[in-house]
Amino acid sequence: MSDQPSLKPVEQVLSGVIRRDAIEDMSGAVRNFFDLHAVQLEPGPCHCQIDFIAAGNTFLYREHYPIRTQLRGELLHNRFGVAIPETTHGLKFSGEEMDQCRLASALTGEEMDVYAPNGLKQFVVLLDQARLASLADEAGLPPEVQCAIRPGRSSMPLVARPEAVAAFGLGMADYLQAAAAGQLRVSARDFEDWVYGQALAILERQNVPPGRPPAAVLVRRAVDLADAKHGLLRMAHLCSVLRVSPSTLQHAFKTVTGVTPHAFFLRRRLNEARSTLLGADGRERKVTEIATGLGFTELGRFAVRYREMFGESPSQTLQKQISTTVPVAGR
């Protein structure tokens, strides 16, 4: 089974498991569906897993990131996605806490921002947005409900009926369990009909309050500034440009990411270093070059922080990549 499910319509139902030992690798494994940037926010191994079922243009999966994580990105290919958490424990979407009544959702063209302070374990469904909107109209759902699943909506979190959310989650768990046991007996059409029906059932008949929390907006602007500078930014400079006090900026980052601005940007750069090392050709690029290119001037301290974060040295990560890309002589 390929790790990259096809986006082309298929007649049969496909299922499988994707496992990765680094968040960066998992981001790449779902690139057909997301332009995703994942950041590991605490030290330790991160054995990620996605169990999926795909039918036609419908994709259902359970994802598991075992440690503190932030995910940012965009859903691709005119889709609508909604997530049902198995456990919340402070799970935040665009700075707002999610639960069984308030779900993370996204349309192509919207930027997602997920912070999971205790790891992330949730069901996700990706649907064709136009088809979902058409079915909602045919079902006679109120205008405010239809607006909540169309481009230009006022808010990304989705108000949902908790009893329908619970039923949807149980149904997805049953399907995935059957797939894992090799006992999935359903046609692609029946599976898609069930998924779309359940998605419509969870919608609540009320509007979602508009707007995003100031903390989420502030963090997003700070990250944009850092990306535009392509290097290190002093906190004093960030505060000056954003016109906020250091305590306000720190509170915003603690609210949205669970760590201080300094810790967030440090771990973000460490994640970027690991991603670069995992994709580097060891015969052309060295650890020193990669580290200094990301602003790490004290290489000894960089190596210590890298090992604390990922459980291995930068050179071990690079050597691991070389061993998987350089062909063995005689083959």
Backbone torsions as a table, in degrees:
resi	resn	phi	psi	omega
1	MET	NA	129.3	-179.0
2	SER	-72.4	148.9	175.2
3	ASP	-78.5	-5.6	-179.4
4	GLN	-119.6	87.9	178.7
5	PRO	-56.1	139.6	-177.6
6	SER	-72.1	147.9	175.2
7	LEU	-87.0	-10.1	-178.5
8	LYS	-72.9	144.6	177.6
9	PRO	-58.7	139.7	178.7
10	VAL	-129.6	157.3	-179.3
11	GLU	-86.1	-29.0	-176.5
12	GLN	-100.7	168.2	175.4
13	VAL	-91.9	128.4	178.9
14	LEU	-106.2	149.9	176.2
15	SER	-149.3	160.8	179.7
16	GLY	176.9	-175.1	-179.3
17	VAL	-132.8	135.4	173.9
18	ILE	-114.7	123.8	178.0
19	ARG	-121.8	138.3	177.8
20	ARG	-141.3	152.5	179.2
21	ASP	-102.3	8.2	177.1
22	ALA	-148.3	140.4	-180.0
23	ILE	-58.7	-38.4	-179.1
24	GLU	-60.5	-38.9	179.3
25	ASP	-66.0	-37.8	-180.0
26	MET	-67.9	-36.0	176.2
27	SER	-58.0	-41.6	178.9
28	GLY	-68.8	-31.3	-177.1
29	ALA	-69.4	-21.1	-179.5
30	VAL	-111.0	21.4	-175.4
31	ARG	-66.0	-17.9	175.2
32	ASN	-68.7	-18.2	-175.0
33	PHE	-116.7	-27.7	-175.6
34	PHE	-135.4	145.5	160.3
35	ASP	-95.2	92.9	-165.2
36	LEU	-116.9	137.6	172.5
37	HIS	-122.5	117.8	-177.8
38	ALA	-112.2	139.8	179.9
39	VAL	-124.8	124.6	173.7
40	GLN	-81.8	122.2	-170.7
41	LEU	-107.1	7.9	174.1
42	GLU	-148.9	155.4	-178.2
43	PRO	-67.2	156.7	174.3
44	GLY	123.6	164.2	177.8
45	PRO	-67.6	148.7	-179.2
46	CYS	-130.6	88.4	179.8
47	HIS	-87.9	98.4	-174.7
48	CYS	-90.1	152.4	179.8
49	GLN	-149.1	140.1	172.9
50	ILE	-128.8	123.3	172.4
51	ASP	-103.3	125.3	-172.0
52	PHE	-131.4	156.7	169.6
53	ILE	-133.0	132.0	-179.7
54	ALA	-128.6	138.1	176.7
55	ALA	-146.8	118.7	-177.1
56	GLY	57.9	-123.4	-179.9
57	ASN	-103.0	21.6	-178.6
58	THR	-113.1	133.1	-176.0
59	PHE	-132.8	124.0	178.5
60	LEU	-122.0	134.0	178.1
61	TYR	-153.3	159.5	171.2
62	ARG	-112.0	124.9	178.8
63	GLU	-112.7	147.6	-178.3
64	HIS	-139.5	112.4	171.1
65	TYR	-112.8	114.5	-166.6
66	PRO	-77.5	-12.2	-177.3
67	ILE	-128.1	175.9	-176.3
68	ARG	-55.7	128.4	-170.5
69	THR	-143.5	146.4	167.0
70	GLN	-122.0	132.6	178.6
71	LEU	-119.8	129.2	175.7
72	ARG	-133.0	144.1	177.4
73	GLY	164.1	-164.4	-176.9
74	GLU	-136.2	141.2	174.5
75	LEU	-77.3	138.5	-174.6
76	LEU	-104.6	164.6	166.6
77	HIS	66.3	46.3	172.2
78	ASN	52.3	53.2	-176.3
79	ARG	-114.9	162.5	169.3
80	PHE	-120.9	131.3	179.6
81	GLY	-125.8	143.7	176.4
82	VAL	-138.6	141.5	-176.4
83	ALA	-117.0	137.3	175.7
84	ILE	-117.1	109.1	-176.7
85	PRO	-72.1	138.4	172.4
86	GLU	-77.3	-36.5	172.6
87	THR	-138.3	141.8	-178.9
88	THR	-96.4	-68.9	177.2
89	HIS	48.4	54.7	176.1
90	GLY	85.9	8.9	179.3
91	LEU	-58.2	128.0	-177.3
92	LYS	-124.9	141.4	178.0
93	PHE	-126.7	116.9	-174.2
94	SER	54.1	37.0	176.7
95	GLY	83.9	-4.3	-178.8
96	GLU	-106.6	140.6	179.3
97	GLU	-73.2	137.5	-179.8
98	MET	-103.8	151.9	174.9
99	ASP	-153.8	-164.5	-176.9
100	GLN	-73.3	-9.7	178.0
101	CYS	-104.7	-14.6	-175.9
102	ARG	-136.4	109.9	-170.2
103	LEU	-110.9	147.4	172.2
104	ALA	-71.7	132.7	176.3
105	SER	-143.9	159.9	-178.2
106	ALA	-153.1	146.3	171.8
107	LEU	-114.0	151.7	172.6
108	THR	-54.9	131.7	-177.1
109	GLY	102.9	-13.4	176.4
110	GLU	-101.8	146.4	177.7
111	GLU	-93.8	126.8	177.8
112	MET	-90.2	147.7	176.6
113	ASP	-145.0	104.9	-176.6
114	VAL	-115.5	129.7	174.7
115	TYR	-121.3	120.5	-178.6
116	ALA	-118.1	96.1	-173.8
117	PRO	-68.3	-22.5	-178.8
118	ASN	-120.3	30.0	-175.2
119	GLY	87.7	165.3	-174.7
120	LEU	-124.7	124.6	175.2
121	LYS	-140.1	110.0	-174.3
122	GLN	-155.9	160.8	171.7
123	PHE	-92.5	142.0	177.4
124	VAL	-132.6	138.3	175.6
125	VAL	-122.2	130.5	176.3
126	LEU	-113.4	124.5	-174.7
127	LEU	-126.6	161.3	171.7
128	ASP	-73.2	119.6	-172.3
129	GLN	-64.0	-42.3	-178.1
130	ALA	-64.4	-39.2	179.4
131	ARG	-66.9	-42.6	179.5
132	LEU	-62.4	-43.7	179.9
133	ALA	-63.8	-39.5	179.0
134	SER	-64.5	-43.0	179.1
135	LEU	-65.9	-37.0	177.7
136	ALA	-63.5	-39.0	177.9
137	ASP	-67.3	-44.1	179.4
138	GLU	-63.0	-33.5	-179.5
139	ALA	-77.3	-7.2	178.5
140	GLY	73.8	27.3	177.8
141	LEU	-66.1	147.7	-176.8
142	PRO	-58.2	154.5	-179.1
143	PRO	-55.0	-38.7	-178.8
144	GLU	-65.8	-31.6	176.0
145	VAL	-70.7	-44.1	179.8
146	GLN	-63.7	-36.1	177.8
147	CYS	-63.5	-29.9	-177.1
148	ALA	-71.7	-10.8	-179.5
149	ILE	-122.7	18.5	-179.8
150	ARG	-118.9	154.9	175.5
151	PRO	-56.3	145.5	-179.1
152	GLY	87.2	4.2	-180.0
153	ARG	-62.5	161.1	-172.9
154	SER	-84.8	-18.3	-175.8
155	SER	-153.1	146.4	-179.6
156	MET	-86.4	-40.7	175.0
157	PRO	-57.7	141.0	-172.5
158	LEU	-112.9	120.8	174.9
159	VAL	-72.8	131.8	-172.9
160	ALA	-135.4	161.4	176.2
161	ARG	-83.8	115.9	-172.5
162	PRO	-59.7	-36.7	-179.6
163	GLU	-68.1	-35.1	177.2
164	ALA	-72.3	-35.6	176.7
165	VAL	-62.1	-44.8	179.3
166	ALA	-61.9	-42.0	179.5
167	ALA	-65.7	-39.9	179.0
168	PHE	-63.1	-44.6	179.5
169	GLY	-61.8	-43.3	178.6
170	LEU	-63.9	-40.1	178.9
171	GLY	-64.4	-41.8	178.1
172	MET	-64.3	-40.7	178.0
173	ALA	-61.3	-40.9	179.1
174	ASP	-64.4	-44.3	179.2
175	TYR	-61.2	-46.3	-178.1
176	LEU	-66.9	-35.9	177.3
177	GLN	-65.1	-42.0	178.0
178	ALA	-64.4	-39.8	179.0
179	ALA	-64.1	-41.7	-179.7
180	ALA	-64.3	-31.5	-179.8
181	ALA	-87.8	1.5	-178.2
182	GLY	71.5	24.9	-175.7
183	GLN	-119.9	26.7	179.8
184	LEU	-79.3	110.1	-176.8
185	ARG	-120.7	83.6	-179.1
186	VAL	-154.7	144.6	176.8
187	SER	-79.6	159.0	179.1
188	ALA	-59.6	-41.4	-178.9
189	ARG	-64.9	-43.9	-179.5
190	ASP	-65.9	-39.1	179.5
191	PHE	-63.9	-47.1	179.7
192	GLU	-63.0	-42.1	178.8
193	ASP	-59.8	-41.6	179.2
194	TRP	-64.0	-45.6	-177.7
195	VAL	-62.8	-46.8	-179.5
196	TYR	-65.5	-38.8	177.9
197	GLY	-62.2	-43.2	178.6
198	GLN	-66.6	-38.3	179.4
199	ALA	-62.2	-41.8	178.2
200	LEU	-67.7	-32.7	-176.9
201	ALA	-68.3	-26.7	-175.7
202	ILE	-79.7	-14.7	-173.6
203	LEU	-69.6	133.8	178.9
204	GLU	-89.8	150.5	-178.5
205	ARG	-91.9	60.2	174.5
206	GLN	-160.1	160.6	-178.1
207	ASN	-78.0	155.6	173.7
208	VAL	-94.0	132.4	178.4
209	PRO	-55.6	134.5	-176.1
210	PRO	-76.0	166.8	171.7
211	GLY	91.0	162.0	177.2
212	ARG	-115.7	150.2	179.1
213	PRO	-60.8	143.0	179.1
214	PRO	-54.8	-35.8	-178.9
215	ALA	-60.8	-43.9	-179.5
216	ALA	-65.0	-40.4	178.3
217	VAL	-63.1	-42.9	-177.9
218	LEU	-63.6	-44.6	178.7
219	VAL	-63.5	-42.1	-179.9
220	ARG	-61.5	-42.5	179.3
221	ARG	-66.3	-37.9	178.1
222	ALA	-64.0	-42.3	178.4
223	VAL	-65.5	-39.7	177.8
224	ASP	-61.2	-41.5	178.5
225	LEU	-63.3	-42.9	179.0
226	ALA	-63.6	-41.2	179.5
227	ASP	-65.6	-39.2	-179.0
228	ALA	-68.2	-32.8	-178.5
229	LYS	-78.3	-24.5	-178.6
230	HIS	55.7	44.7	179.2
231	GLY	179.9	-162.3	-177.8
232	LEU	-77.9	143.6	175.1
233	LEU	-124.9	129.1	175.5
234	ARG	-72.4	143.5	-179.4
235	MET	-60.4	-35.5	179.2
236	ALA	-62.4	-38.3	178.9
237	HIS	-67.5	-42.9	177.4
238	LEU	-58.4	-47.5	-179.0
239	CYS	-62.1	-38.3	-179.6
240	SER	-66.2	-45.7	-178.3
241	VAL	-68.1	-40.0	-177.3
242	LEU	-82.9	-11.0	179.0
243	ARG	59.7	48.6	175.6
244	VAL	-134.0	162.9	177.5
245	SER	-81.3	158.8	176.6
246	PRO	-56.7	-37.2	-179.4
247	SER	-68.3	-36.0	177.7
248	THR	-65.7	-43.0	179.0
249	LEU	-64.9	-42.7	179.5
250	GLN	-63.5	-42.6	178.9
251	HIS	-62.5	-40.2	179.5
252	ALA	-61.9	-45.6	-179.7
253	PHE	-66.9	-39.1	178.6
254	LYS	-64.8	-35.8	180.0
255	THR	-68.5	-44.4	-171.8
256	VAL	-88.1	-38.1	-174.5
257	THR	-113.9	-15.7	-179.4
258	GLY	85.6	-2.3	179.7
259	VAL	-134.5	167.7	179.2
260	THR	-72.2	163.3	176.7
261	PRO	-56.4	-42.7	-179.5
262	HIS	-60.6	-46.8	-178.8
263	ALA	-66.5	-38.4	-179.4
264	PHE	-62.5	-50.4	-176.7
265	PHE	-70.3	-31.9	174.7
266	LEU	-63.4	-49.2	-178.5
267	ARG	-68.5	-30.8	175.7
268	ARG	-64.2	-42.7	178.2
269	ARG	-68.6	-36.0	175.8
270	LEU	-63.5	-41.2	175.7
271	ASN	-61.8	-40.3	179.4
272	GLU	-66.4	-38.0	177.0
273	ALA	-63.2	-42.7	179.5
274	ARG	-64.7	-42.0	178.7
275	SER	-61.4	-41.6	178.9
276	THR	-66.7	-41.4	178.7
277	LEU	-63.8	-39.7	-179.8
278	LEU	-66.7	-24.3	-179.4
279	GLY	-106.6	6.5	-174.3
280	ALA	-85.5	151.9	169.6
281	ASP	-94.0	108.7	-173.9
282	GLY	-60.5	-18.7	179.8
283	ARG	-79.0	-14.5	-176.7
284	GLU	-117.1	-32.1	-176.1
285	ARG	-119.5	140.6	-178.3
286	LYS	-111.7	161.1	178.7
287	VAL	-58.5	-43.0	-178.3
288	THR	-59.6	-43.8	-179.7
289	GLU	-63.2	-42.5	-178.8
290	ILE	-66.9	-43.9	-178.5
291	ALA	-64.3	-48.0	-178.8
292	THR	-66.9	-32.2	177.8
293	GLY	-64.5	-22.9	179.2
294	LEU	-100.4	9.3	174.7
295	GLY	91.8	7.9	177.2
296	PHE	-87.1	101.2	-176.9
297	THR	-87.7	-27.9	178.2
298	GLU	-98.2	97.1	-171.3
299	LEU	-66.1	-33.6	178.2
300	GLY	-64.4	-44.7	178.7
301	ARG	-66.7	-38.2	176.6
302	PHE	-58.5	-45.8	-178.4
303	ALA	-62.8	-39.0	180.0
304	VAL	-66.3	-46.9	-179.1
305	ARG	-65.6	-37.0	179.5
306	TYR	-63.9	-45.1	179.7
307	ARG	-65.1	-40.5	177.6
308	GLU	-61.0	-34.9	-175.5
309	MET	-79.4	-43.5	-169.5
310	PHE	-116.6	-1.8	175.8
311	GLY	76.9	12.0	177.1
312	GLU	-154.5	161.6	-179.7
313	SER	-80.1	159.7	176.3
314	PRO	-57.0	-39.7	-179.7
315	SER	-66.2	-32.9	176.7
316	GLN	-66.8	-40.6	176.5
317	THR	-61.5	-45.0	-179.6
318	LEU	-64.9	-41.9	-179.6
319	GLN	-65.3	-36.7	177.4
320	LYS	-61.2	-41.4	178.9
321	GLN	-66.8	-41.1	-179.8
322	ILE	-61.9	-42.1	-176.8
323	SER	-65.3	-23.7	-179.6
324	THR	-94.5	-10.7	-176.7
325	THR	-111.9	-26.4	-178.4
326	VAL	-85.8	122.5	-178.4
327	PRO	-66.4	145.8	178.7
328	VAL	-75.9	135.4	-179.0
329	ALA	-58.2	136.0	177.2
330	GLY	94.5	-8.1	179.1
331	ARG	-99.9	NA	NA
